[in-house]
Amino acid sequence: MPSYVRARRTGLWLAYRLRWKRRRLLYRIWRKRRQIAVHTDRTGKISTDDVLLFATVRNEIVRLPHFLDHYRKLGIGHFLIVDNASDDGTSSYLAKQPDVSLWTTAQSYRLSRFGMDWLGWLHLQFGHGHWCLTVDADELLVYPDADTRDLRDLTVWLDSQGVPSFGALMLDMYPKGPLGAARYQPGDDPLAVLAWFDAGNYHHQRHPVYGNEWIQGGVRERVFFADDPRRAPTLNKTPLIRWHWRYAYVSSTHQVLPPHLHDVFDFEHDTLMTGVLLHTKFLPIIADKSAEELVRRQHFENSDLYQGYHSRLTESPDLWSALSKRYDGLATLIELGLMSRGNRD
């Protein structure tokens, strides 16, 4: 059999498998819909042109004031949030916010595909036809001109280009000195504390199944996974999508189906605009959260592989090195090639 025929058959078979996977995910999402219960429903306030934000949270009262403020300034019209059994006041705080609709659950985060089953049901109910931003509470999206153009401007431009999705690199931010030595108060800008990042130690390859650019590297690979980089966290995300009820995220927002939605990086020709998710994981609370995760084992598919990682975080390590770069704003990220203006004027 000629190689081109074999390649075509392989491609058709993979496309068929991915279509069925997407259907199975949608069925799974439908089956898990009763795991979340409405706490505060303000979805009647959603306008047809609102950009919506979806998130699953647990014990994020420290981050939420700045998180909400950041995304309100970016033009989010409504927040749809699932609270996973918080006991630090997160639910009561969110319930008081006039632009937040809140669901609650005590079910397993890991067995819900890390919240994607719960958010998938909210996407199905409320996301169709909207631009939907799906992020974690420790992720702050920035993009070229984010200081002067909000998400409505960005999504109008994406619509004009016929682009249905927008990609972002997850960039780990960290302090200079031991993680626990920093001082942070709720409502403060996390970037005033987490002012540093790794600038150039990133690598990418095509994912063998989903076909997206699979990015790894950065400070977590440098410090925690240097002996086995293949285990380092995945850094590519597709957080912003013009949603359709047939869509489904596969693994967090790293992969999505149909697969054309995660064709959001163009490292060869630099034709696509991309953003950055400033990852504020390493606030001083990280030691306590890691200690909790060693018990709960909810944040990684194979928790045993990450026991050493969480154990080291409880020791408040210093992630800074002589190669660390200070964050000085959007221009810095563009100059370093960590996000791109693409073809936008």
Secondary structure, DSSP 8 states (H G I E B T S, - for coil): --HHHHHHHHHHHHHHHHHHHHHHHHHHHHHGGGGSEEEE--GGG--TT-EEEEEEESS-TTTHHHHHHHHHHTTEEEEEEEEES--SSHHHHHHT-TTEEEEEE-S-TGGGTTTHHHHHHHIIIIITTSEEEE--TTEEEE-TTTTTS-HHHHHHHHHHTT--EEEEEEEE-B-SSBGGG----TTS-GGGT--EEE-S-EEEEE-TTT-SEEEEEHHHHHHHSTT-GGGS---EEEEEEE--TT-EEEETTTEEESGGGG----TTT--S-EEEEEE-TTSTTHHHHHHHHHHH--S-TTGGGGHHHHHHHTT--B---TTEEE---HHHHHHTTSS--TT--
